[in-house]
Amino acid sequence: MTVLFAVSGITLNHLADWNSNYIVEREQRTVSVTVDQSDEQINQQLLSAFAIKQPVKASYWESVNQYKLFFDNGGALTADLKAQTAVYENIRSRPILKQFNSLHLNEVKAGWIIFSDLYAGLLLFLAISGLFMVKGKYSPWHSKRGWLLLLGTVIPCVYVFIAS
């Protein structure tokens, strides 16, 4: 559980840098599609340009020169008729990381809340009891180690006040 929360916590902290839930593959090609063609002709031409065998879920004109196709697997193909280019984005789930993130963010609800709360309570017990288990010069209350305990408390508190 600690590994699960640690790994998903790191990936969720860097969500702005990369998508830990999905792999997005982009492929760009030059196409010769014109506005005067029918939607069906444009679809066929775009599908053959990227050798896509999937059925089209939906399509629409985003603007006069932008045409978009959507596929069942979550992929999308956007054609810029003015620039004569098209971009295909294929989206796939990242195995394991997506499930870890789902548990970390409690997207599964119900029984997971109870389990997660019990686990958090056990971690609190471990952290607090560890302060009193060791006696003598190795105790966290000893002058040399007391600074570490104080730093571990003060640093997050200072950060909270600076960040807000």
C-alpha positions in Angstrom: 0.0 0.0 0.0 2.8 2.4 0.8 4.4 1.7 -2.6 1.1 2.2 -4.3 0.5 5.6 -2.6 4.1 6.7 -3.1 4.2 5.9 -6.8 0.8 7.4 -7.6 1.6 10.4 -5.4 4.7 11.1 -7.4 2.9 10.7 -10.8 0.0 12.9 -9.7 2.4 15.6 -8.5 3.8 15.8 -12.0 0.5 15.7 -13.9 1.4 19.0 -15.5 4.6 17.5 -16.9 3.2 14.2 -18.3 0.0 12.3 -18.3 0.4 9.3 -16.0 -3.0 7.8 -16.9 -2.8 7.8 -20.7 -0.2 7.5 -23.5 -1.0 9.9 -26.3 0.7 9.2 -29.6 0.6 11.9 -32.2 1.3 11.3 -35.9 1.1 14.1 -38.5 0.8 13.7 -42.3 0.3 15.8 -45.4 -3.1 15.2 -47.0 -4.8 16.6 -50.1 -8.3 17.1 -48.9 -10.5 20.0 -50.1 -13.6 21.7 -48.7 -15.6 20.8 -51.8 -15.4 17.1 -51.1 -18.2 15.3 -49.2 -17.7 14.3 -45.6 -17.7 10.6 -46.7 -14.9 11.3 -49.2 -12.9 13.2 -46.7 -13.3 10.4 -44.1 -12.1 7.8 -46.6 -9.1 9.9 -47.7 -8.1 10.6 -44.1 -8.5 7.0 -43.0 -6.4 5.7 -45.9 -3.7 8.3 -45.3 -3.1 7.0 -41.8 -4.1 3.3 -42.6 -6.8 3.4 -39.9 -9.1 0.4 -39.9 -11.3 1.5 -37.1 -14.9 2.7 -37.7 -15.6 6.4 -37.3 -17.6 7.1 -34.2 -18.4 10.8 -35.1 -17.2 13.6 -37.3 -17.8 17.3 -37.5 -16.5 20.6 -38.9 -14.7 22.5 -36.2 -14.4 25.5 -38.5 -14.4 26.2 -42.2 -10.9 24.6 -42.6 -10.9 22.2 -39.6 -12.5 18.8 -39.9 -12.4 16.3 -37.0 -12.9 12.5 -36.7 -13.4 10.5 -33.5 -12.9 6.8 -33.0 -14.3 4.3 -30.5 -10.9 3.7 -28.8 -10.8 7.4 -27.9 -8.5 8.4 -30.7 -9.1 11.5 -32.9 -8.0 12.8 -36.2 -7.9 16.5 -37.0 -7.5 17.8 -40.5 -6.5 21.3 -41.4 -7.7 21.7 -44.9 -6.0 25.1 -45.4 -2.5 23.7 -44.4 -3.2 20.4 -46.0 -2.1 18.5 -42.9 -3.8 16.0 -40.5 -2.9 14.9 -37.0 -3.9 11.5 -35.6 -3.9 11.2 -31.8 -4.2 7.7 -30.5 -4.9 7.4 -26.8 -4.1 4.3 -24.7 -4.4 3.7 -21.0 -1.1 3.3 -19.0 -1.4 -0.1 -17.3 -0.9 -0.1 -13.5 -0.3 3.6 -13.1 -3.9 4.4 -14.1 -5.2 2.0 -11.6 -2.8 3.3 -8.9 -4.0 6.9 -9.5 -7.6 5.8 -9.4 -7.1 4.3 -6.0 -5.0 7.2 -4.8 -7.7 9.7 -5.8 -10.4 7.4 -4.4 -12.3 7.2 -7.7 -13.5 3.7 -6.8 -15.4 4.9 -3.7 -17.4 2.6 -1.4 -15.2 0.0 0.3 -12.0 1.7 -0.6 -12.7 4.6 1.7 -12.9 2.2 4.7 -9.7 0.4 3.7 -7.9 3.7 2.9 -8.9 5.2 6.3 -7.7 2.1 8.2 -4.4 2.2 6.4 -4.0 5.9 7.1 -4.8 5.2 10.8 -2.2 2.5 10.9 0.4 4.9 9.4 -0.4 7.5 12.0 0.0 4.9 14.7 3.3 3.8 13.3 4.6 7.4 13.1 3.5 8.4 16.6 4.4 5.2 18.4 7.9 5.4 16.8 8.5 8.6 18.7 8.1 6.7 22.0 9.5 3.3 21.3 13.2 4.1 21.3 14.7 5.2 24.6 18.0 6.7 25.6 20.5 8.4 23.3 18.8 7.0 20.2 15.4 8.6 21.2 14.0 11.3 18.9 13.7 13.4 22.1 17.5 13.3 22.6 19.2 16.6 21.8 20.9 15.5 18.6 17.8 13.8 17.1 15.4 16.3 18.5 16.5 18.7 15.8 15.4 16.2 13.1 12.0 15.9 14.8 11.7 19.7 15.0 12.8 20.1 11.3 10.3 17.5 10.2 7.6 19.4 11.8 8.7 23.0 11.0 9.6 22.6 7.3 6.0 21.5 6.2 4.5 24.2 8.4 6.7 27.0 6.9 6.0 25.7 3.4 2.3 25.9 4.0 2.5 29.5 5.1 4.8 30.6 2.3 2.8 28.8 -0.4 -0.5 30.3 0.6 
